[in-house]
Amino acid sequence: MSEGTRPRPLEVALLASVFVVAACGLVYELAAGALASYVLGDSVLQFSTIIGTYLFAMGVGSWLSRFFERQLPAHFLRIELLVALVGGALPALLFLAHAWQPGAFRVLLYGLVLLVGMLVGLEIPLVMRILKRDVALRELVSQVLTFDYLGALAVSIAFPLLLVPQLGLIRTGLLFGLMNAAVAVWALWLFRHELRRFAAHAVACAATLGALGAAFAGSQHITSLAEDRFYQDKIVLAESSPWQRIVVTQGRGGMRLFLNGNLQFAQADEYRYHEALVHPAMAAHGAPRKVAVLGGGDGLAVRELLRYPSVESITLVELDPNMTRLFSTDAALVALNGGALRSPKVKVVNTDAFQWLQKGQDTFDVIVVDFPDPTNFSIGKLYTNAFYALLDQRLAASGYAVVQTTSPLVARQSFWTVATTMESVGLRTFPYHAHVPSFGEWGFIIASRRPWHEPQALPEGLRFLTLEGTRALFDFPRDMARVPAEVNRLSNQLLVTTYEREWGKVHP
């Protein structure tokens, strides 16, 4: 095509296809990485290996494209249909594998990533060779790469902010599979005069669209089938946010909350955990007025804090607004936390706790840190010396911070790594533990610039703690006693690997 001439409809159609192809390919890659981080933990490792495998597979696909010499439109159409089927079904297949054959999950994950990557790697070279018949090479390369990058940009923004929160991973994959199939239909029409077996290609397009459309319509049943198998108890609430998959189940022991498949609390014994988390620090303070809770979007820690008449304000810092919305509006969940998040004393701030500590100036009498365990580097940063230095700055001179710190029995090295890390910024630590049947022996650490004193009184209505029992929590038997540990820093995040190694001994 010479400069200044208007692009032909065929060229416009194929460049639009490049945009869609790039968008679909990136969605499949992101979906695989998200699912791997949900199931296998350590999101940095999972996304790195998924991206590396995918790019390698694309390179293999690009190399294989040299062997496609004739009937390029027909090959392009067939590859689009294969990408639509395999890529579109990827999240659903992985969800089902995780529920029904967990041991096969990793093999299926990387097998599908390799296959989709090779197919996507074939697409762009074939489009370029088809366009080369009518477009000058200089313009061809710039135009194809421009549309390829624009498609990737659009999806990289939409995936976490719009697609996953609104559709979930399974429907997002199937939607983009349908888009790949639509590109195949478009190619069928564009090259109808060149295709030797037009009827067969038309039937294949219709069958692919029908299969993906039926799967999209029944996606909720697919999700329910996988999650019902995985969670065992009846699922009463399930939704996805940009940060996590939230699932609440109802069984004989009451409700349970799971985030990304990991149990966060069980109604039958959560009171043990939350009483142990909150009251040793709060009761020892004397008369705390300003309190902050980092994490704990379920409002159960806030429920315990509201037992103290001296408390004037509670700032709850929770990253995921879906959590605080659910636990302040759903009747069953509100009953669990006693309507704590509706209290006029409570201010909810939906933001990253690390950033909130950095930007704020207010100090607090007690800060309760109730984050999930450090299963990946994004959570692990909240257990580093950099985080605890910021935490120290937001504590009043006589204030206490208390942190949940995994099991000192199962993850002994991890537990004492947290203690060592807090001490490295000048805080004094007072470790303790409590038995929570759903989790086993669980650990906590109080940190302050002043000594911790045994409380003289506890609020009324507690189901677990007593004054005598509180004193016993700070006694560690030999198999949980302190061991040497290094400081967990942002630059090394050794706690994440230590945690995975220790819990891996129990949960292979």
C-alpha positions in Angstrom: 0.0 0.0 0.0 1.5 3.4 -0.9 1.7 6.3 1.4 -1.4 8.4 1.6 -3.8 5.7 0.3 -6.7 4.7 2.4 -6.5 1.2 4.1 -8.6 -1.4 2.4 -11.4 -3.2 4.3 -9.4 -6.4 4.4 -6.4 -4.6 6.0 -8.7 -2.9 8.6 -10.4 -6.2 9.5 -7.1 -8.1 9.9 -5.6 -5.3 12.1 -8.7 -5.3 14.2 -8.2 -9.0 14.5 -4.7 -8.4 15.7 -6.1 -6.2 18.5 -8.5 -8.9 19.6 -6.0 -11.7 19.3 -3.5 -9.8 21.5 -6.2 -9.0 24.1 -7.4 -12.7 24.2 -3.8 -14.0 24.5 -3.0 -11.8 27.4 -6.3 -12.7 29.2 -5.4 -16.4 29.0 -2.0 -15.6 30.4 -3.3 -13.5 33.3 -6.0 -16.0 34.1 -3.4 -18.8 34.3 -1.2 -16.7 36.6 -4.1 -15.7 38.8 -5.3 -19.2 39.2 -1.8 -20.5 39.9 -1.4 -17.9 42.6 -4.7 -18.8 44.2 -4.0 -22.5 44.3 -0.2 -22.7 44.6 0.5 -19.4 46.5 3.5 -17.1 46.0 2.1 -14.9 43.3 5.5 -13.5 42.2 6.8 -17.0 41.5 3.6 -18.2 39.8 3.3 -15.2 37.6 7.0 -15.2 36.7 6.9 -18.9 35.7 3.6 -18.6 33.8 4.8 -15.5 31.9 8.2 -17.2 31.1 6.5 -20.4 29.9 4.0 -18.5 27.9 6.6 -16.3 26.1 8.7 -19.4 25.4 5.7 -21.1 23.9 4.9 -18.1 21.8 8.5 -18.2 20.5 8.0 -21.9 19.6 4.8 -21.0 17.8 6.4 -18.2 15.9 9.2 -20.7 14.8 6.6 -23.3 13.7 4.8 -20.7 11.6 7.5 -21.1 8.9 6.1 -24.6 8.1 2.7 -23.1 7.1 3.2 -22.2 3.4 -0.1 -22.6 1.6 -3.7 -21.8 2.5 -2.7 -19.3 5.1 -6.2 -18.0 5.7 -7.5 -21.5 6.4 -4.6 -22.1 8.8 -5.3 -18.8 10.6 -9.0 -19.7 10.9 -8.3 -23.1 12.4 -5.7 -21.7 14.8 -8.2 -19.1 16.0 -10.8 -21.8 16.7 -8.2 -23.9 18.7 -7.2 -20.8 20.7 -10.8 -20.1 21.4 -11.5 -23.5 22.7 -8.4 -24.2 24.7 -7.8 -20.6 25.9 -11.5 -20.0 26.6 -11.8 -23.2 28.6 -8.5 -22.8 30.5 -9.9 -21.3 33.7 -12.8 -23.7 33.9 -10.5 -26.7 33.3 -8.1 -25.6 35.9 -10.9 -24.9 38.5 -12.3 -28.4 37.9 -8.8 -30.0 38.1 -8.1 -28.3 41.4 -11.4 -29.6 42.8 -11.4 -33.1 41.4 -7.7 -34.0 40.8 -5.5 -31.6 42.8 -2.4 -33.6 42.0 -2.9 -32.9 38.3 -3.3 -29.2 38.6 0.3 -28.1 38.0 0.8 -30.5 35.0 -2.5 -29.3 33.4 -1.6 -25.6 34.2 1.7 -25.6 32.4 0.5 -27.9 29.6 -2.4 -25.6 28.8 -0.1 -22.5 29.0 2.4 -24.1 26.6 -0.4 -25.1 24.2 -2.1 -21.7 24.2 1.2 -19.9 24.0 2.2 -21.9 20.9 -1.1 -21.2 19.2 -1.0 -17.5 20.0 2.6 -17.5 18.7 1.4 -18.8 15.4 -1.4 -16.2 15.0 0.6 -12.9 14.5 3.1 -14.3 11.9 0.3 -15.7 9.9 -1.6 -12.4 9.9 1.5 -10.6 8.9 2.1 -13.0 6.0 -1.5 -12.6 4.9 -1.3 -8.8 5.0 2.1 -8.8 3.3 0.4 -9.6 0.0 -1.0 -6.0 0.0 0.9 -3.9 2.5 4.5 -2.6 2.4 6.8 -4.3 4.9 7.6 -1.0 6.8 4.0 -0.2 7.3 3.0 -3.8 8.0 5.3 -4.2 10.9 4.5 -0.9 12.6 0.7 -1.4 12.1 0.6 -5.0 13.4 2.8 -4.2 16.4 0.8 -1.1 17.2 -2.5 -3.0 17.3 -0.9 -5.9 19.2 0.4 -3.6 22.0 -2.9 -1.7 22.1 -4.8 -4.9 22.7 -2.5 -5.9 25.4 -2.8 -2.5 27.1 -6.6 -2.6 27.0 -6.8 -6.0 28.7 -4.1 -5.4 31.3 -6.2 -2.5 32.6 -9.6 -4.2 32.2 -8.7 -7.6 33.6 -8.2 -6.6 37.3 -10.6 -3.6 37.4 -13.5 -4.8 35.4 -13.4 -8.3 34.0 -12.6 -10.4 37.1 -14.7 -8.4 39.6 -17.8 -8.5 37.3 -17.5 -11.8 35.5 -15.1 -14.0 37.5 -12.2 -16.0 35.9 -14.3 -18.7 34.3 -16.7 -16.4 32.5 -13.8 -14.0 31.5 -12.0 -16.9 29.9 -15.1 -18.0 28.0 -16.0 -14.5 26.9 -12.6 -14.0 25.3 -12.8 -17.5 23.8 -16.0 -16.3 22.1 -14.1 -13.3 20.9 -11.4 -15.5 19.4 -14.1 -17.6 17.8 -15.7 -14.3 16.4 -12.3 -13.5 14.8 -12.5 -17.0 13.1 -16.0 -16.2 11.8 -14.8 -12.9 10.5 -11.9 -14.7 8.7 -14.4 -17.2 7.3 -16.3 -14.3 5.7 -13.3 -12.3 4.6 -11.6 -15.3 2.9 -14.8 -17.1 1.7 -13.5 -17.1 -1.9 -10.1 -18.6 -0.9 -11.2 -21.4 1.4 -11.4 -24.8 -0.3 -13.6 -26.4 2.3 -15.9 -23.5 3.2 -18.7 -25.6 4.6 -16.5 -27.6 6.9 -15.0 -24.4 8.3 -18.4 -22.9 8.8 -19.5 -26.0 10.7 -16.4 -25.8 12.9 -17.0 -22.1 13.6 -20.6 -22.8 14.6 -19.7 -25.7 16.8 -17.0 -23.7 18.6 -19.3 -20.8 19.1 -22.1 -23.1 20.4 -19.8 -24.9 22.8 -18.3 -21.7 24.2 -21.7 -20.1 24.4 -23.2 -23.0 26.2 -20.3 -23.1 28.6 -20.7 -19.3 29.2 -24.4 -19.7 29.9 -23.7 -22.6 32.3 -20.6 -21.0 33.9 -22.2 -20.6 37.3 -22.9 -24.4 37.3 -19.2 -25.1 36.4 -18.1 -22.8 39.3 -20.5 -24.4 41.7 -19.5 -27.9 40.7 -15.8 -27.1 41.3 -16.3 -25.2 44.5 -18.8 -27.5 46.0 -16.3 -30.4 45.6 -13.5 -28.3 47.0 -15.2 -26.8 50.0 -17.4 -29.8 51.0 -19.9 -27.7 52.9 -22.7 -25.8 51.1 -21.5 -22.5 49.6 -23.9 -19.7 50.6 -21.9 -16.8 49.2 -19.2 -16.6 46.6 -17.8 -13.6 44.7 -14.6 -12.4 43.1 -12.8 -9.1 43.7 -9.7 -7.7 42.0 -7.7 -9.1 45.0 -9.2 -12.4 45.9 -12.0 -15.0 45.7 -14.3 -14.8 48.6 -16.3 -17.9 49.6 -18.5 -18.4 52.6 -19.8 -21.9 53.4 -22.4 -23.2 55.8 -22.1 -26.6 57.5 -22.9 -28.3 60.7 -20.3 -26.2 62.5 -21.7 -23.0 61.2 -20.2 -20.6 58.6 -16.6 -20.6 57.3 -14.8 -17.9 55.4 -12.3 -18.8 52.7 -10.1 -16.3 50.8 -8.5 -17.8 47.7 -9.3 -21.3 49.1 -7.6 -20.6 52.4 -9.7 -20.8 55.6 -9.9 -17.5 57.5 -12.3 -18.4 60.2 -14.8 -21.0 61.3 -17.9 -19.8 63.2 -17.5 -22.7 65.7 -14.3 -21.4 67.2 -13.5 -18.0 65.8 -14.2 -16.4 69.2 -11.0 -18.2 70.5 -8.9 -16.6 67.8 -10.3 -13.1 68.1 -10.4 -12.9 71.8 -6.8 -14.0 71.9 -5.9 -11.5 69.3 -7.5 -8.5 70.8 -7.8 -8.7 74.6 -4.3 -9.3 75.9 -3.2 -6.0 74.4 -6.4 -4.0 74.9 -7.0 -5.0 78.5 -3.3 -4.4 79.4 -3.4 -0.9 78.0 -5.9 0.3 80.5 -8.1 2.8 78.7 -7.5 2.8 75.0 -9.4 5.6 73.1 -8.1 5.4 69.5 -7.6 2.0 67.9 -6.7 0.9 64.4 -7.3 -2.5 62.8 -5.2 -3.5 59.8 -6.9 -6.3 57.8 -9.7 -8.0 59.5 -12.4 -6.9 57.0 -14.8 -9.4 58.5 -15.3 -7.1 61.5 -14.8 -9.8 64.1 -11.8 -8.2 65.7 -13.7 -4.9 65.7 -16.6 -6.7 67.5 -14.2 -7.5 70.3 -12.7 -4.0 70.4 -16.2 -2.5 70.9 -16.5 -4.3 74.2 -14.3 -1.5 75.7 -16.4 1.6 76.7 -13.2 3.8 76.6 -12.8 3.3 72.8 -13.9 6.4 71.0 -12.9 5.6 67.5 -11.8 2.5 65.5 -10.1 2.9 62.0 -10.4 -0.3 60.0 -8.0 -0.5 57.1 -9.0 -3.2 54.7 -7.7 -3.5 51.1 -10.8 -5.2 49.6 -14.0 -3.1 49.7 -15.9 -6.3 48.9 -15.1 -7.7 52.3 -16.2 -4.7 54.3 -19.3 -4.4 52.2 -20.3 -8.0 52.6 -19.7 -8.0 56.4 -21.7 -4.8 56.9 -24.7 -5.7 54.6 -25.2 -9.4 54.5 -27.6 -10.3 57.4 -25.9 -13.6 58.3 -22.4 -12.1 58.3 -23.5 -9.0 60.2 -25.0 -11.3 62.8 -21.5 -12.9 63.2 -19.7 -9.6 63.9 -22.6 -8.2 65.9 -23.1 -5.3 63.4 -19.6 -4.1 64.4 -18.9 -2.4 61.0 -22.1 -0.4 61.4 -21.0 1.2 64.6 -20.7 5.0 64.5 -17.3 4.6 66.2 -15.9 2.6 63.2 -14.4 4.3 60.1 -13.6 2.0 57.2 -10.7 2.8 54.9 -10.3 0.6 51.9 -6.7 0.9 50.9 -3.3 -0.8 51.2 -2.2 -0.9 54.8 1.5 -0.2 53.9 0.5 2.9 52.1 -1.9 4.0 54.8 0.9 3.8 57.4 3.2 5.8 55.1 0.8 8.6 54.4 -0.9 9.1 57.8 0.1 11.0 60.8 -2.3 10.0 63.5 -1.1 7.8 66.4 -3.2 5.0 68.1 -3.3 3.5 71.5 -3.7 0.0 70.1 -3.1 -1.3 66.6 -4.4 -4.8 65.8 -2.8 -6.4 62.7 -4.9 -9.2 61.4 -3.4 -10.0 58.0 -3.5 -13.4 56.2 -0.4 -15.6 56.6 2.6 -14.6 54.4 1.8 -17.0 51.6 3.2 -14.7 48.9 5.3 -11.6 48.5 2.5 -9.1 48.3 1.4 -10.2 51.8 4.9 -10.8 52.9 5.8 -7.1 52.6 3.4 -6.6 55.6 5.7 -8.7 57.8 8.9 -6.9 57.0 11.1 -4.6 59.1 10.0 -1.7 56.8 6.4 -2.3 57.7 7.1 -2.6 61.4 9.1 0.6 61.4 6.0 2.4 60.0 3.8 0.6 62.5 6.0 1.9 65.3 5.7 5.5 64.1 1.9 5.2 64.3 1.8 3.9 67.9 1.3 6.3 70.8 4.1 6.4 73.3 2.3 4.0 75.6 0.6 2.1 72.8 0.6 -1.6 72.0 0.5 -3.3 68.6 -0.6 -6.9 68.3 0.0 -9.1 65.2 -1.3 -12.6 64.3 1.8 -14.6 63.4 0.9 -18.1 62.1 1.5 -21.3 64.1 4.5 -21.5 66.4 4.2 -25.3 66.4 3.9 -26.0 62.6 5.8 -22.9 61.4 8.2 -22.4 64.4 10.9 -20.6 62.4 8.4 -18.4 60.7 6.9 -17.3 64.0 10.2 -16.4 65.5 11.2 -14.6 62.3 8.4 -12.2 62.9 9.5 -11.6 66.5 13.1 -11.0 65.4 11.9 -8.6 62.6 9.8 -6.5 65.0 12.7 -6.3 67.5 15.0 -5.1 64.7 13.2 -1.8 64.6 13.4 -1.3 68.3 10.1 -2.7 69.5 9.9 -5.0 72.5 8.0 -8.2 71.8 5.8 -10.3 73.9 4.9 -13.5 72.1 2.0 -15.8 73.1 -0.2 -18.5 71.6 -3.7 -20.0 71.8 -5.3 -23.2 70.6 -7.9 -22.7 67.9 -9.3 -26.1 66.8 -9.8 -25.1 63.2 -6.2 -24.0 62.9 -4.4 -25.8 65.7 -1.9 -24.0 67.9 -1.8 -20.3 66.8 0.6 -17.5 67.6 0.4 -13.8 68.3 2.9 -11.1 69.2 2.4 -7.9 71.2 4.9 -5.2 70.4 5.5 -1.9 72.2 8.1 0.5 73.4 7.0 -0.2 77.0 6.6 -3.4 78.9 3.5 -5.5 78.7 1.7 -6.0 82.0 -0.8 -8.7 82.8 -4.3 -7.2 82.6 -6.2 -6.7 85.8 -9.6 -7.2 84.3 -11.3 -8.4 81.1 -14.6 -7.4 79.5 -17.7 -9.3 80.4 -19.2 -11.9 78.1 -15.9 -13.5 76.9 -16.2 -17.2 76.0 -12.6 -18.2 76.0 -10.2 -15.9 77.9 -9.9 -15.6 81.7 -7.3 -13.7 83.6 -5.5 -16.9 84.7 -5.8 -18.3 81.2 -4.3 -15.1 79.7 -1.2 -15.5 81.8 -0.8 -19.1 80.5 -0.8 -18.0 76.9 2.6 -16.5 77.2 4.3 -19.8 78.3 5.9 -21.7 75.4 6.6 -25.4 75.7 9.9 -26.8 74.4 8.6 -27.6 70.9 7.5 -24.0 70.4 10.3 -22.3 72.2 12.4 -19.6 70.5 14.8 -20.5 67.8 17.4 -18.2 66.1 15.9 -16.3 63.1 16.9 -13.6 60.6 15.2 -10.3 59.9 12.6 -10.3 57.2 13.3 -7.5 54.8 11.6 -6.1 51.7 14.8 -6.9 49.8 14.8 -10.6 50.7 11.3 -11.6 51.9 12.8 -14.7 53.4 9.7 -15.2 55.6 7.6 -16.3 52.5 10.0 -19.1 51.6 10.4 -20.1 55.2 6.6 -20.2 55.6 6.1 -22.2 52.5 8.8 -24.7 53.5 7.4 -25.3 57.0 3.7 -25.5 56.0 4.7 -27.7 53.0 5.7 -30.4 55.5 2.1 -30.6 56.7 0.3 -29.6 53.5 2.3 -31.1 50.6 
